[in-house]
């Protein structure tokens, strides 16, 4: 019973980590560009 309960959240965390990693990989260069303009 602990198997599915552990797999579910970990799978969601992995998906969330991928989304955040993808977002920051796009946002980081943009933010760096904005900071460089200041």
N, C-alpha and C positions, 0 to 999 in steps of 0.2 A: 504494500500500500504506500510505502514511502517512495517507491520508484517513480511512479507518475508524478507525484507531488514535487519531486526534486527535478524531474526532467522538464516539467512545464515552465516553472519560473526561470530555470537556467536557459531554456530555449528562447524565452521572451527576452531575457537579458542579453543573449547573444545577438538576437535580431536588433534590439535597441542599440547595442554597441556598434553594430554594423551601420545602422542609420546615422548614429552620432558621428562615427568615424568618417562616413561619406560626407556628412554635412560640414564637419570641421575642415575636411580636406578641401572643400570648395570655399568655405568662409575665411579660412586662414589667409590665403593669398589676397582676398578682397580686403580684409581688415588691414593687412600689412600695407597694401597699396594706399588705403585711406590714411593710415598713420604716416606713411612716407610723404603724403601730400601736405600734411599739417606743418 
